[in-house]
Amino acid sequence: MSNTHSPVRVLVVGCGNMGASHATAYHTSEGFTICGIVSTGKSKEVLNEKLGGGYPLFSDYTEALAATKPDAVCISTYPDTHEEFAIKALEAGAHVFIEKPLADTVEGSIRVVEAAKKANKKVVVGYILRHHPSWEKFVELSHQLGKPLVMRMNLNQQSHGVMWDVHRNLMKSLSPIVDCGVHYIDIMCMMTRSKPLQVTAIGARMTDDIPEDNYNYGQLQIRFEDGSVGWYEAGWGPMMSETAFFVKDVIGPKGCVSIVAKEAGASGKSDNVDSHTKTESLRFHHADINEKNEFIKQDEWINLTDEPDHQELCNREQKYFLKAITEDIDLTDHLADAVNSLKIAFACDESVRTGQVVKV
């Protein structure tokens, strides 16, 4: 990609799964140059070596911000640092790319949006599925199914090894239905284009390895103004079942569309990050029947052969971030959606904790 602008100098904060992928995207892009890598542990050395070893390393974020004076900051740390790190970056005059969720409270996410407005800087939230051609197609086809829609989605992860460390750390501040749920709530809102009215949710704590007030399994249900309903289920941990852990379905009066991931949905893939974004095929079923109630149309299989892998999706996210900066894209709706999906996710969390229906 040719770029008439001088490269955007970016400070990479957090070097886990997503941080390393975003750093790789910056490293290979003409539009960006990495001015520093920050992490509290050894991960920054590992990442730096992987990228050829030429980048300045920092253990302290505030020091790194002052030393590098970046044009942009990429935040892929645990959610309980998101708000503070984003606001510091914006106040220092940097644009921000931040992994979802935007913050670990709704109020915090609103403060980040206000700080972006005040600083007149871009904030892009890492909703990876929004940059995925087959998820875009999935949403587009859902608009052909009539109303109301029934949306059924889950991503349960039989996490072990390093992934169980990651999940346990995430659960120090958020539940699985908030951390993962914001993605799928966002998709449901895009499918219905309708206002969520109320949520109910259930949860269970199946391990002593997490804080007493948290749960590692949750299922949420949303009712929309247009009569549409949706559920999403997320469970993390070595005890999780791999039976039907990957369900992505939308049903309307005129038929249904399903993501069929034969490979990604196979046993042993539930905590493999690459398989979470794999769609492989979309199955489009038409409800039209004749006078004998027989189907008159064959199911359509839409095979997406140019399936981007996890790294390519991160590259696309960073292309969008670059475009937002260089072409001054208005991100008002993007941020409103991020706050909205977080609001709904926290309402679900409240429903788990209180046992009550929560109006949104």
C-alpha positions in Angstrom: 0.0 0.0 0.0 1.6 3.3 -1.0 1.2 6.0 1.5 2.0 9.7 0.9 1.9 10.3 4.7 5.0 9.7 6.8 4.6 6.5 8.7 2.5 6.6 11.9 4.8 6.0 14.9 3.0 3.5 17.1 3.7 2.3 20.7 2.7 -1.3 21.2 1.4 -2.0 24.7 0.8 -5.6 25.7 2.5 -8.5 23.8 0.1 -11.4 24.3 -1.9 -13.1 21.6 -3.5 -10.0 20.1 -0.7 -7.6 20.9 1.8 -9.8 19.1 -0.5 -10.0 16.1 -1.0 -6.3 15.9 2.7 -5.7 16.3 3.3 -8.0 13.4 0.8 -6.0 11.3 2.7 -2.8 12.1 6.0 -4.4 11.5 5.0 -5.4 7.9 3.0 -2.2 7.1 4.5 0.7 5.2 2.0 3.0 7.0 3.3 2.3 10.5 6.6 2.2 12.3 6.9 0.8 15.8 8.6 3.2 18.2 8.5 1.0 21.3 7.1 -2.2 22.8 5.7 -2.3 26.4 5.0 -5.3 28.7 5.5 -6.0 32.4 6.9 -9.5 31.8 9.2 -11.3 29.3 6.7 -11.2 26.4 8.2 -8.0 25.0 11.7 -9.7 24.5 10.0 -12.7 22.9 8.1 -10.5 20.5 11.0 -8.2 19.7 13.1 -11.2 18.8 10.3 -12.5 16.6 10.3 -9.2 14.8 14.0 -9.1 14.3 15.1 -7.5 17.5 15.3 -3.8 16.6 12.7 -2.1 18.8 13.1 -0.2 22.1 11.6 -2.1 25.0 9.9 -0.7 28.1 8.4 -2.2 31.3 6.5 0.9 32.4 3.8 2.4 30.1 3.9 6.0 31.4 7.7 6.1 30.9 7.4 4.6 27.4 4.7 7.2 26.5 7.0 10.0 27.7 10.1 8.6 26.0 8.7 7.7 22.6 6.1 10.5 22.1 4.1 8.2 19.7 1.5 9.3 17.1 -0.5 6.3 18.1 -0.8 3.7 20.9 -2.0 0.1 20.4 -3.5 -1.3 23.7 -3.8 -5.1 24.0 -3.4 -5.4 27.8 -6.0 -6.9 30.2 -9.3 -5.0 30.3 -8.8 -3.5 33.7 -6.1 -1.2 32.3 -7.9 -0.2 29.1 -9.5 3.0 30.3 -6.5 4.4 32.1 -4.0 3.6 29.3 -6.3 4.9 26.6 -7.0 8.3 28.3 -3.2 8.7 29.0 -2.5 8.1 25.4 -5.2 10.6 24.2 -4.0 13.2 26.6 -0.5 12.8 25.3 -1.8 13.5 21.8 -1.8 10.0 20.4 -4.5 8.1 18.4 -5.6 4.8 20.0 -6.2 1.3 18.8 -7.7 -0.7 21.7 -8.7 -4.3 22.0 -12.3 -4.9 23.0 -13.8 -4.2 25.4 -13.2 -0.4 25.4 -13.1 -0.4 29.2 -14.0 -2.6 32.1 -17.1 -0.5 33.0 -19.7 1.4 31.0 -18.8 4.7 32.6 -15.1 4.1 31.8 -15.9 3.5 28.1 -17.9 6.8 28.0 -14.9 8.6 29.6 -12.6 7.2 26.9 -15.0 8.4 24.1 -15.1 11.8 25.7 -11.3 12.0 26.0 -11.1 11.1 22.3 -13.5 13.9 21.4 -11.6 16.4 23.6 -8.2 15.5 22.2 -9.6 15.3 18.6 -7.9 11.9 18.2 -9.1 8.6 16.7 -10.0 5.6 18.8 -10.6 2.3 17.0 -11.9 -0.7 19.0 -10.6 -4.1 18.0 -13.8 -5.8 16.8 -12.1 -8.3 14.6 -15.3 -9.8 13.2 -16.2 -6.5 11.6 -13.2 -6.9 9.2 -14.0 -10.5 8.3 -15.5 -10.9 4.8 -17.6 -14.0 5.7 -19.0 -12.4 8.9 -19.9 -9.3 6.8 -21.6 -11.7 4.4 -23.3 -13.5 7.4 -24.7 -10.2 8.5 -25.7 -9.1 5.0 -27.6 -12.4 4.4 -29.4 -12.1 7.7 -31.1 -9.0 6.3 -32.8 -11.2 3.7 -34.5 -13.5 6.2 -37.4 -11.2 7.3 -38.3 -10.3 10.9 -38.2 -11.3 13.7 -34.8 -12.9 13.7 -33.7 -15.7 16.1 -29.9 -15.6 16.6 -28.1 -18.4 18.3 -24.4 -18.1 19.0 -21.7 -19.6 21.2 -18.0 -19.9 21.7 -17.1 -22.3 24.5 -13.4 -22.9 25.0 -11.9 -26.0 26.6 -8.9 -23.9 27.6 -5.7 -25.5 29.0 -2.0 -24.7 29.1 -1.2 -21.0 28.4 -4.8 -20.3 27.3 -6.1 -21.2 30.7 -3.6 -18.7 32.2 -4.9 -16.0 29.8 -8.6 -16.8 30.7 -7.9 -16.8 34.5 -6.2 -13.4 34.2 -9.1 -12.1 32.1 -11.6 -13.3 34.8 -9.8 -11.2 37.4 -11.8 -8.2 36.0 -14.5 -9.6 33.6 -16.7 -12.6 33.0 -16.6 -14.5 29.7 -20.0 -13.2 28.6 -18.7 -9.6 28.9 -15.3 -10.1 27.4 -16.4 -12.3 24.5 -20.1 -11.3 24.5 -19.5 -7.8 23.3 -18.4 -9.2 19.9 -21.5 -11.2 19.4 -23.9 -8.6 20.8 -22.4 -6.2 18.3 -23.2 -8.7 15.5 -26.8 -9.2 16.8 -27.3 -5.4 16.8 -26.0 -5.3 13.2 -28.3 -8.1 12.1 -31.5 -6.8 13.7 -30.8 -3.0 13.3 -33.2 -2.8 16.2 -33.1 -1.5 19.7 -32.4 -4.1 22.5 -35.1 -3.9 25.2 -34.2 -6.3 27.9 -31.7 -9.1 28.8 -31.6 -12.1 31.0 -28.6 -14.2 31.7 -27.4 -17.2 33.8 -23.9 -18.1 35.0 -22.0 -20.7 37.0 -18.7 -20.8 38.8 -17.1 -24.2 38.1 -13.6 -23.6 39.4 -11.9 -22.2 42.5 -9.2 -20.9 40.2 -11.1 -17.6 39.7 -12.3 -14.8 42.0 -15.2 -15.8 44.2 -17.5 -13.2 42.7 -17.0 -14.3 39.1 -18.2 -17.2 36.9 -16.5 -19.1 34.0 -19.7 -20.1 32.2 -22.5 -17.7 31.1 -25.4 -17.6 28.8 -27.3 -14.4 27.8 -30.6 -13.7 26.1 -31.6 -10.5 24.4 -35.1 -9.3 23.3 -35.2 -6.6 20.6 -37.9 -4.0 19.8 -38.7 -5.7 16.5 -39.5 -9.0 18.2 -36.1 -10.5 17.4 -34.3 -12.6 20.1 -30.8 -13.8 20.5 -28.7 -15.9 22.8 -25.0 -16.2 23.3 -23.1 -18.7 25.5 -19.4 -18.6 26.6 -17.6 -20.9 28.9 -13.8 -21.0 29.6 -11.7 -23.7 31.3 -10.4 -27.2 31.2 -13.8 -28.7 32.2 -15.7 -27.2 29.2 -17.4 -29.6 26.7 -16.4 -29.6 23.0 -19.8 -30.8 21.9 -21.5 -28.0 20.0 -19.0 -25.4 21.2 -19.2 -23.5 17.9 -22.7 -22.4 17.0 -23.3 -19.4 14.7 -26.9 -19.3 13.4 -29.5 -16.8 12.4 -33.1 -17.8 11.6 -35.9 -15.6 10.1 -39.4 -16.3 8.6 -37.8 -16.8 5.2 -35.1 -19.3 6.2 -31.8 -19.4 8.0 -28.1 -18.8 7.6 -25.5 -20.8 9.5 -21.7 -20.7 9.7 -20.5 -24.2 9.2 -16.9 -24.7 10.3 -16.1 -28.3 9.9 -12.4 -27.7 10.6 -12.7 -25.0 13.3 -15.5 -26.8 15.0 -13.5 -30.0 15.3 -12.4 -31.5 18.6 -9.4 -29.9 20.2 -9.9 -26.6 18.4 -12.0 -24.7 21.0 -9.2 -22.8 22.5 -7.3 -22.2 19.3 -7.5 -18.5 18.5 -7.1 -19.0 14.8 -10.2 -21.2 14.7 -12.4 -18.6 16.5 -12.6 -16.5 13.3 -12.7 -19.4 10.8 -16.0 -19.6 9.0 -15.2 -21.9 6.1 -18.7 -22.1 4.7 -22.1 -20.4 5.0 -25.2 -22.5 4.6 -28.2 -20.5 3.4 -31.5 -22.4 3.8 -34.7 -21.1 2.2 -38.0 -21.7 3.9 -40.2 -21.7 0.7 -42.4 -24.7 0.4 -45.0 -26.0 -2.1 -48.5 -27.2 -1.6 -47.1 -30.6 -0.2 -45.0 -28.6 2.2 -41.8 -29.7 0.4 -38.9 -27.3 0.0 -38.7 -25.8 -3.4 -35.2 -24.4 -3.2 -32.0 -26.3 -2.5 -29.8 -25.0 0.4 -27.1 -22.8 -0.9 -23.5 -23.4 0.2 -21.3 -20.3 0.1 -17.7 -21.4 0.4 -15.4 -18.7 1.2 -12.1 -19.7 -0.2 -10.2 -16.5 0.5 -10.7 -17.0 4.2 -8.3 -14.6 6.0 -6.4 -16.2 8.9 -6.1 -14.5 12.3 -3.0 -12.5 11.3 -4.5 -11.2 8.1 -7.6 -10.0 10.0 -5.3 -8.1 12.4 -3.6 -6.6 9.3 -7.0 -5.5 8.0 -7.9 -4.0 11.4 -4.7 -1.9 11.3 -5.3 -0.9 7.7 -8.6 0.5 8.9 -6.9 2.2 11.9 -4.4 3.8 9.5 -7.2 4.9 7.2 -9.1 6.4 10.1 -6.1 8.5 11.0 -4.9 9.6 7.5 -8.4 10.2 6.0 -9.9 11.6 9.2 -12.8 9.1 9.2 -15.7 10.0 11.6 -15.7 7.2 14.2 -18.8 8.5 16.2 -20.9 5.5 15.2 -18.1 3.1 15.7 -17.6 4.2 19.3 -21.3 4.5 20.0 -21.6 0.8 18.9 -18.7 -0.2 21.2 -20.3 1.6 24.2 -23.7 0.2 23.4 -22.5 -3.5 23.1 -20.6 -3.0 26.4 -23.8 -1.6 28.1 -25.8 -4.7 27.0 -23.0 -7.1 28.1 -22.9 -5.5 31.5 -26.7 -5.6 31.8 -26.3 -9.4 31.1 -23.7 -9.5 33.8 -26.1 -7.8 36.2 -28.8 -10.3 35.3 -26.5 -13.2 36.2 -25.6 -11.7 39.6 -29.2 -10.6 40.5 -31.2 -13.3 38.9 -33.4 -10.5 37.5 -34.5 -9.4 34.0 -32.6 -6.2 33.2 -34.1 -3.5 30.9 -31.6 -1.8 28.7 
